[in-house]
Every structure is written in structure tokens, then in C-alpha cells.
Amino acid sequence: MLSRSTLVLQACLVLLKPLVALLLRHGVAYPAFAAALKKVFLEAAQDELRAQGAALTDSAVSLRSGIHRRDVREITRPVGEDQELPRQAEQPVGTLALDKPMNMATQVVARWLSEPQYLDADGNVRTLPRAQAHDGFDALVASVSSDIRPRAVLDELVRLGLAVEAADGVQLLQTGFAPRQGFAEMAQLYRANLHDHVAAASQNLDGDHNFLEQAIFVDQITAQSVQRLHAVSVRAWRQAFKTVMREAEARFEADARDALPHERSHRARFGAYFYSQQEEHDVQNNHPQPTTKRP
């Protein structure tokens, strides 16, 4: 029987393959990735030791991470051997400031997609007039923040490929948050979404939590069926998004009103995904059924 460490390693190697493919497509080869990964291992070891209340000495970090003590000293800046390592002042390279609120453009799109006054009778997003109407684009921006001019927000949405200004008003082009322009913004969403998805699945595997992390899987279907399932999934996500977004806004406002500042220390993310690929294997004479899958 394979050990737990071997099973986890094998699972992570499969998980890494699309990430490595992305790295290679953008000119990041193994040497650069391996050098950067050493720091990620070090930071993760420090986090584990802190969580256990252990001292952050060179030796402790080296034993936990497998990184030589010389490299530990070089990466964390010179400290005396077996002296407790200082807490890093800068943001770790392998993480993201995930506790920061969504940027203004994303907040505006979220409210546009979820608030009834910005939707038509069928629940689809409306083209919003620029005029000072209670249900216009300027009012939408003001409902999020009065510190930024609606014109500046509109320019940002247009730059990201999320909206366009037409003769009859502002039209939303993307029924989600992923910008089609602005690679830095797309990379930020990529990091944030996958970070939390992997974190939820990892803690579920360890048995520490029971986060929602499930999927529906079916194979041996046609390309036309895949397209149909994708369309159904998009519609299901839109409905789920509206439900959860409205509750998220209600909880945020209630906590801002009723909870003490030190109590408002948590964050949450809810998402969905759809993926398909053509498999190269012989079709068996069986009829598999869709299944839910939980890590």
C-alpha cells in the first residue's frame, strides 16, 4: 500500500501539469521555477511552524522543508545559525493579498449582475443609460462608491473588455468577472480563484474542514453534448451567482453595522468551473452515468 506522502505527491504532480504547461507557454522553464519553488517551500514550512507555535529557527525550517540551512539563511537574509527567523516584512512571492477587497470595476460588475434594478424581466443584464437615473450606470457606480467618477470606472471596464459604451447606454459584454483584456488582471483572478479552490480541497483531504468542493463528471459524450452542458452550466452559475451575491452583500452590510472590527476578520469565496477535453481512447460498450465527485 502506498504511503500518504506518496499519494499526495502523485496527486500534486497531476495537479501541476496544466500549471507547468502554462509556465512553459509563457517562457518559464524548469530552472527558474525550481529556484522560485524553493522559497515557496520555505514560506510554507514557516507557516506550518507558526501554526504549531514552534520556534522559527534555521534548523526547524530546514528540517520541515528539506531546504539546506545555508539556503534558508540566504533566502531569509543573513541571521545567526539557529536564531529565530524574523517575520517577513514583504509579501511572500508565492501568495497574493487575498484579503484585499475586489477592485472597483469588479464590484460594479458584481452588482450589475445581481441587483434587480439593473436586470430585465428575464433576469438578464440591461443596457444602462449614462444619465442620472436611479437605475442608470452612474447610479450603479455611486452605489458602490462615491469616491471614483463613473467616467473613470467606465473607461476601466472598456479597457478590460467587460463593457462598451453604445448610443443607448453602457452594455455589459461579459457575464462574469474574467476580463478579456488586461493580462495582469486576468492573472490576478487566476491566482485568487485557483488558490482558494486548491486550499479548500487540500484542507478537505486533510480532514480539517468540510468545504463545498464537488463536481459532476461524465465521459463518452459528443462535442455537441459538451456544448449543451456548457450552456446549461453557465445558466446554473448565473442563478447561483445572484443568490450567493445578494446574501454576501447582506452579510457584509449586517456585519459592518452589528459586528466589532476585530470580529470581521474572515473572508469567503464561492465559485464554479467547467472544463472539457477530447480523450483519445477506445469507446467501451457501456453507458456511464454522470456522477458527483468529491475530493
Secondary structure as GFF3:
##gff-version 3
##sequence-region A 1 295
A	DSSP	alpha_helix	4	25	.	.	.	ID=ss1
A	DSSP	alpha_helix	30	51	.	.	.	ID=ss2
A	DSSP	alpha_helix	58	65	.	.	.	ID=ss3
A	DSSP	alpha_helix	69	76	.	.	.	ID=ss4
A	DSSP	alpha_helix	104	114	.	.	.	ID=ss5
A	DSSP	three_ten_helix	116	118	.	.	.	ID=ss6
A	DSSP	alpha_helix	137	144	.	.	.	ID=ss7
A	DSSP	alpha_helix	150	159	.	.	.	ID=ss8
A	DSSP	beta_strand	163	166	.	.	.	ID=ss9
A	DSSP	beta_strand	169	172	.	.	.	ID=ss10
A	DSSP	alpha_helix	183	206	.	.	.	ID=ss11
A	DSSP	beta_strand	215	217	.	.	.	ID=ss12
A	DSSP	alpha_helix	223	258	.	.	.	ID=ss13
A	DSSP	three_ten_helix	261	263	.	.	.	ID=ss14
A	DSSP	beta_strand	291	293	.	.	.	ID=ss15
###
